[in-house]
Amino acid sequence: MTDTAIEADALAKRFGRLGRATWALRDCSFRLPAGRVCAVVGPNGAGKSTLLALAAGLTAPTGGTVTVLGTTPGAARARVGFVAQDKPLYPQLSIAETLRMGADLNPGHWDAAAAQRVVAGGDLDPKKRIRSLSGGQRTRVALALALGKRPELLLMDEPMADLDPLARHELMGVLMAQAAEHGTTIVMSSHVVAELEDSCDHLLLIGEGRVRLAGEIDELLEGHARVSAPAQSDLSPHTVIESRTTGRQVSALVRPVGTLRADWQGGTPSLEELVLSYLRNPEAPALTPAKSEEFSA
Amino acid sequence: MTATLPAPTVLRLHRTALTGWLVAFTAVAALLLWAYGPGADAAVAEWNRLCARQRPCTWGGGSIMNYYRAFTLAEFLILWIPGLVAAWAGAALIGRELENGTARLAWTQGVTPTRWLAAKLTVPAVLLTAGTTVLVLLHRLAYDTNTLPMGWTWDRDNTFGTNGTTAIAWPLLALAVGAFAGLLLRRALPALAVGFLVAGTVRILVHETTPHLWPHETAAGDAKNGYRTPVNVMNLGEGTYHPASHFWPLQLVETGFALAITAAAVTTAFWLLRRRTA
């Protein structure tokens, strides 16, 4: 057992041939402690899916390394669960056969009861073929397969996108119970920041293939402040992430260096405000643990 | 601890391919058994009735033609159906899994990509080899017991191709090339087409080339006056030929080529998969 779930060091992934190659991920470094529920957010095409696929050992990196549960992604395969964005399942199998396959492929650590519970929550007939299921029902079966495996690390790419609000709430509850009960590290990507705020305690913000923000959500929020100051105020030495002038006021999101002036009416931003500020301002300097160590050194 | 893909799971996933193979196998086996038993009996009876006392004799549309059609059809099917099923297993099943992402499902259910590919190749390879071996043995049985003095000679392309080990080796090549195409193209149908066409073309090329690579005999005579080649030989032109005793050397050389190309395709497929995944 290691206390690091995922550690990426200068991780890079390039797609396409020389000349037309694009970098899906570039110089990506972060460390995710074990036992966290981590949100991976970022715009479309930011590299979220690539990062999860690399951690799951589905593709090989072009450069750098990623360590999963203290070993290589390939060696950690049996201890890692993965739910891909399109929820691939064998359409010709029934739900019961799909779960039996899960049991066959995970000898010695298959939790049939847990998988059954997830399926039963959706009121699904086990004899139904996968090809006849709706998108949300397929998501449920995919989650059942991933949870039945009893993984130490569960990677999910947009897991809740197809679910109605009720199912989303219920399955989020199942996931959080799993995390609490077994200490499972959960990493999930999403567009919808609001849905992550209640359940996640760690954040990884990815933009243009690079890590923009990484760390405990509490610390990230505390490390930023909303300020509202008279226009033409000099905001230095604080790092300005975003600022907007309306009339005689400038409102900004800053990373304070030292103490902020008391009359600037500071306040802690919400997670959504923080994420949106970074997304709207791609040039804003990144904040990752590796970087903050550099600053303090 | 890493899991392998158990054979029952592979078969459950590929019921259609398995059913297709069982139906094709049963049909060809039934055809050969019919030709060996009632078909041959009826044909010999007709031959004795029409041709025993008078030469030349004529026949048409009767038992002799039925017998002839049965074994030529069986030979055609043995030659191409196992290869088609093999290319299907290799290309469509691997290409489709990559196409719709279920390969990733298997790989994240604890089966390493290498073991996944190994299982996907081994299970069809075993079934195809077993089935084709039985068909070749049935074909030999019908061929060896044939007493009809017409039509069935060892050097006919289709007869040669279904009477020995080459028939068993070629489906393996189709499987390997199909799997390789599936990995490369990541699409089911294009991989099936490419796998079958490439394997079929290589098969024809190797079959045409092999007789020229093995030492052959030369008959007396010259181009002007004709060559005095013996009977029951495989003619290569200009008086050169293989006697019937070269059947097994030719079979084994062709089989060797097929297995060597198969091994190369399988090795490349594994290398490609390992390079792509962690």
Interface residues (C-beta under 8 A of the other chain):
Chain A: A53 L54 A56 G57 L58 T59 A60 P61 T72 P73 G74 R77 A78 V80 G81 F82 A84 D86 P88 L89 Y90 P91 Q92 L93 E97 M101 G102 D104 L105 N106 P107 G108 L145 A146 K149
Chain B: M1 T2 A3 L5 P6 P8 T9 R12 L13 R15 T16 N100 G101 T102 R104 L105 A106 W107 T108 Q109 G110 V111 T112 R275 R276 T277 A278
